[in-house]
Amino acid sequence: MNSTTPSLSEVEIPPGYLNIMGYVDESEVNGPGCRAVVWVQGCKRECAGCFNPASWSFEINQLIAVDELAEQILSNPRNSGVTFSGGEPFLQATALAQLAKKLKAAGLNVMSFSGYTLPELQGENAPEGARELLEQLDILVDGPYVESLAINSPDSPVSSRNQRVRVLNPAFEDKITWASDQVEIHIFKDGTRLITGFRGQMGLSE
């Protein structure tokens, strides 16, 4: 870990808010079906070959209230679920659990990626709020990205061989339909583009 990375105690995120790197509606490469994706800001791992190195910093990027983000996600009727990515979602687990509860109450499903393994998230040293977030998840993809174990395959929903898809809601057993080599481009009204998918980093460009 970079010694200049601030500790979590130095990150001042007000209660009920998230510090996010980015957001997109109607993604079909970040989980089952058509869904919103929230990339949180901040990760300690700094994995070689990371798809989103811009997400490592713990500096405040975009502060957004949980209630506001829930309204934004629910305002698009095509979003059948939401995926939390990053960054490390479980370093903002308490606020994400609050968001997930609101979305699930409205009928959406919830999925998250994490560099932590499921046993780590269930253990005594898990990040604050980890168990509350796990209780809301339908799917968890766990384990850090390991470049030497990378997979680029139309048949694999994970990016490196150490990672696992944990189906926490049996209703999603047959919905693991995305693949690690899919890439998606979103073009916004202002002309900016967002490129997302498991094979390349999330990118924003003019």
C-alpha positions in Angstrom: 0.0 0.0 0.0 1.2 3.5 -0.8 2.4 5.2 2.4 0.7 8.5 1.2 -2.7 6.9 1.1 -4.8 8.3 4.0 -6.2 5.9 6.5 -10.0 5.5 6.7 -10.0 7.6 9.9 -8.8 10.5 7.8 -11.5 10.2 5.2 -14.3 12.5 6.2 -17.5 11.2 4.6 -20.6 12.5 6.4 -23.1 9.9 7.7 -25.6 9.1 5.0 -23.3 10.0 2.2 -21.1 8.1 -0.3 -17.8 9.2 -1.9 -18.1 7.8 -5.4 -15.9 7.8 -8.5 -18.6 7.4 -11.0 -22.1 6.2 -11.9 -23.9 4.8 -14.9 -27.4 3.6 -15.8 -28.4 0.6 -17.9 -25.2 -1.4 -17.9 -25.3 -4.9 -19.1 -21.7 -6.0 -18.5 -21.5 -5.5 -14.7 -23.9 -8.2 -13.6 -27.2 -9.8 -14.6 -29.7 -7.9 -16.7 -29.8 -4.1 -17.1 -28.5 -2.3 -14.0 -27.1 0.8 -12.5 -23.4 0.7 -11.5 -21.9 2.7 -8.6 -18.1 2.9 -8.5 -17.0 4.0 -5.0 -13.8 6.0 -4.4 -11.0 4.6 -2.3 -9.0 1.3 -2.2 -6.0 0.2 -0.2 -4.9 -2.7 -2.4 -3.4 -1.0 -5.4 -3.4 -4.3 -7.3 -1.1 -4.6 -10.3 -3.2 -4.4 -13.5 -6.1 -2.9 -11.7 -8.9 -1.8 -14.0 -9.6 1.5 -12.2 -6.4 2.9 -10.6 -8.1 6.3 -10.4 -10.3 4.8 -7.8 -7.5 4.2 -5.3 -7.3 7.6 -3.8 -9.3 8.3 -0.6 -9.7 12.0 -1.4 -13.2 13.2 -1.7 -14.3 12.9 -5.4 -18.1 13.1 -5.6 -20.1 13.2 -2.4 -23.7 12.1 -2.8 -26.4 11.5 -0.3 -27.7 7.9 -0.1 -31.3 9.1 -0.5 -30.4 11.1 -3.6 -28.5 8.2 -5.2 -31.4 5.9 -4.5 -33.8 8.3 -6.2 -31.5 8.5 -9.2 -31.2 4.8 -9.6 -35.0 4.3 -9.2 -35.8 7.1 -11.6 -34.7 4.9 -14.5 -37.3 2.1 -15.0 -34.8 0.0 -17.0 -32.6 -0.5 -14.0 -33.5 -3.9 -12.6 -30.6 -3.9 -10.2 -27.5 -2.2 -9.0 -23.8 -3.2 -8.8 -21.3 -1.7 -6.4 -17.7 -1.6 -7.7 -14.7 0.6 -7.1 -12.6 1.2 -5.4 -13.5 -1.1 -2.6 -17.2 -1.1 -1.8 -16.8 -2.6 1.6 -14.8 0.4 2.9 -18.1 2.3 2.6 -20.3 -0.7 3.6 -22.5 1.1 6.1 -23.8 3.7 3.6 -24.0 1.1 0.8 -26.1 -1.2 3.1 -28.5 1.8 3.6 -28.7 2.3 -0.2 -29.2 -1.4 -0.8 -32.1 -1.6 1.6 -33.9 1.2 -0.1 -33.4 -0.4 -3.6 -34.4 -3.9 -2.5 -37.6 -2.4 -0.9 -38.4 -1.1 -4.4 -37.8 -4.5 -6.0 -34.2 -4.2 -7.3 -31.5 -6.8 -6.9 -28.1 -5.9 -5.5 -24.6 -7.1 -6.4 -21.1 -6.1 -5.3 -17.5 -6.7 -6.1 -14.9 -6.8 -3.4 -11.2 -7.4 -3.0 -12.0 -9.0 0.3 -12.9 -12.7 0.4 -16.3 -13.8 1.8 -14.6 -15.3 4.9 -12.8 -12.1 5.5 -16.0 -10.1 5.3 -17.7 -12.5 7.7 -14.7 -12.4 10.2 -14.1 -10.3 13.2 -11.7 -7.9 11.3 -14.1 -7.2 8.6 -14.7 -3.5 7.7 -17.4 -1.7 9.6 -20.9 -2.5 8.2 -19.7 -5.5 6.2 -22.2 -7.9 7.6 -25.1 -5.5 7.1 -24.1 -5.1 3.4 -23.7 -8.8 2.9 -27.2 -9.3 4.2 -28.5 -7.1 1.4 -26.5 -8.8 -1.5 -27.9 -11.2 -4.0 -24.5 -11.8 -5.6 -20.9 -11.1 -4.4 -17.8 -11.4 -6.5 -15.0 -11.7 -4.0 -11.2 -11.8 -4.0 -8.6 -9.3 -5.3 -7.6 -9.1 -8.9 -4.4 -11.0 -9.5 -2.7 -10.1 -12.8 -0.8 -13.4 -13.0 -4.1 -15.3 -12.7 -6.0 -13.1 -15.2 -8.8 -14.6 -17.3 -10.1 -13.0 -20.5 -12.7 -15.4 -21.6 -16.3 -15.3 -23.0 -17.2 -18.0 -20.5 -15.8 -16.5 -17.3 -17.7 -14.0 -15.1 -14.5 -13.3 -13.1 -11.4 -11.5 -14.1 -8.8 -13.7 -12.3 -8.8 -17.3 -11.3 -8.7 -16.7 -7.6 -12.0 -14.8 -7.6 -15.4 -16.4 -6.9 -19.0 -15.6 -7.7 -20.9 -16.1 -4.5 -24.7 -16.4 -5.2 -26.2 -15.3 -1.9 -29.8 -15.5 -3.2 -30.6 -18.8 -4.8 -33.0 -17.0 -7.2 -29.8 -15.9 -9.1 -28.2 -19.3 -9.6 -29.0 -19.3 -13.3 -28.4 -15.6 -13.9 -24.6 -15.5 -14.0 -24.6 -14.4 -17.7 -22.0 -11.7 -18.0 -18.4 -12.4 -19.0 -15.0 -11.0 -18.1 -14.1 -10.0 -21.7 -17.2 -7.8 -22.3 -16.7 -4.0 -22.8 -19.5 -1.4 -23.0 -19.4 2.2 -24.1 -21.9 4.8 -22.8 -22.2 8.1 -24.6 -23.8 10.9 -22.6 -25.8 14.0 -23.7 -22.8 16.3 -23.2 -20.7 14.2 -25.5 -18.6 12.5 -22.9 -18.1 8.7 -23.0 -17.7 6.1 -20.3 -16.1 2.8 -21.2 -16.7 0.0 -18.7 -16.3 -3.8 -18.6 -14.1 -6.3 -16.9 -11.3 -6.4 -19.5 -10.4 -2.7 -19.4 -10.5 0.1 -16.9 -13.4 2.3 -16.5 -12.5 5.4 -18.6 -14.0 8.8 -19.1 -13.1 10.8 -22.2 -14.3 13.6 -24.4 
